[in-house]
Amino acid sequence: MKAMAIEKISDLSKDKEALKAVDIPVPEPSENQVLIHISACGVCRTDIDEIEGRTPPLKFPVIPGHQVIGRVEKSGKSARIFREGDRVGVGWIFRTCGRCKYCLGGNENLCESFMATGRDADGGYAEYMVVDENFAYPVPGVFSDTEAAPLLCAGAIGWRCLRLSGMKNGEILGLYGFGASGHIIIQAAKYLYPDSEIYVFTRSQEEQKLAIRLGASWAGNIPDRSPQPLDAAIDTTPAWFPVICALKNLGRAGRLIINAIRKESKDKNALYGIEYESHLWLEKEIKTVANVSRRDISEFLQTAAKILIKPEVTIYHLHEASKALWDLKQGGLPGAKVLVMR
C-alpha cells in the first residue's frame, strides 16, 4: 500500500517535503482489530507538532494522520462490532489501558498509557490502517468522507472544549484562532447557545469573513479588545500570545480553555508579560484540554449530524500531504484540509 511517513524530526520551514512516500505491506488485523480501507484523512496541526518534535513519535518511521474515514475491509477473529463495508472513523485516541482510574471514570484521554493514532501507532496518511474495533466509530450518512474527516479531531476536540468551558446560553464566547477547529466549534456553539454572542479573533481577514458568514457577532484580530468582556474563551492557536490576549478580554469569573498539546512559541519568557490584575484577577480560570475521549468523538458525530455541520474543506491527494501541512503552517486557507486516497 502507498503511505506518507515521518522518518525523522525536521523543521517544516526548512524542509517542505518532510514526509516521505513509502510502499509497504497492507497490515493484518489482530484479534480485536479491524482493517480499514481509507478514503480520506484530515490534516491537523498536531501532525506538524509530531514532525517538528514538540510531541515526537514513539518510533520512526511512523505514518501520521488521526482524522481517518474509510470502510472496514477485514476483521480480526474476535472483532464483532462492525461488518465488512461499514464506514467508520478513527480519531486521535488509538488505545488506552482500560483499567486505570481515568479510563474507569470516563476520562481515558488522561490515561498514562494513552496511545495516539499517527504518533504512537500508524495512522491515516495511507491506503490502509488497523485499529482496535472499540476505537472506531460509525460515521453518520449525512456527511461525505471529506466532510466527516475533520469532525474526528477538529470537531471532537472543539466539542470537549465547549463542555469544559461551562458555557451557558446567553453568555459571551470568544474563539481565538479560526482554523479547522474554530470554524466547526462556532457551528456547534450557535446551536447550543442561540442567545449568545460569539466573537472571533484571528489574524486572517479571510477567516474573519468566514466567521461572520457562520454567525459570529464580531470578528477582529488577535490583540483586539472584545466588544464586551468574555464569559468564556477557547484558544485553538499554536502560539502563546493569544493566551495573554484572551486572559485580558475575560470578564469576571471568565474561563479560558486552551486547546493545544504543545505551543510552537520558542520564547521561554512569553508568559512573563502577564499582569495579575488585568489578566488573572477576579476569579478567572484557565483549563487545558488533553486529547479526546471516545465519548467526545461519539457524541460529537451524532450532534454534528443533528445540526448538519458542514466543514469548509480544501482537498489534497495523498502524495500532496507535505504541501497540505505546509499550507496549514503558513495559514491563509480557511477551514480544514483533507487528504484523499483515490
Secondary structure by P-SEA (a helix, b strand, c coil): cccccccbbbbcccccccbbbbbbccccccccbbbbbccbbbbcaaaaaaaacccccccccbbbbcbbbbbbcccccccccccccccccccccccccccccccccccccccccccccccccccccccccccccccbbbbbcccccccccccccaaaaaaaaaaaacccccbbbbbccccaaaaaaaaaaaaacccbbbbbbcccaaaaaaaaaacccccccccccccccccbbbbccccaaaaaaaaaacccbbbbbbbcccccccccccccccccccccccbbbbbbbccccaaaaaaaaaaaaaaccccbbbbbcccaaaaaaaaaaacccccbbbbbcc
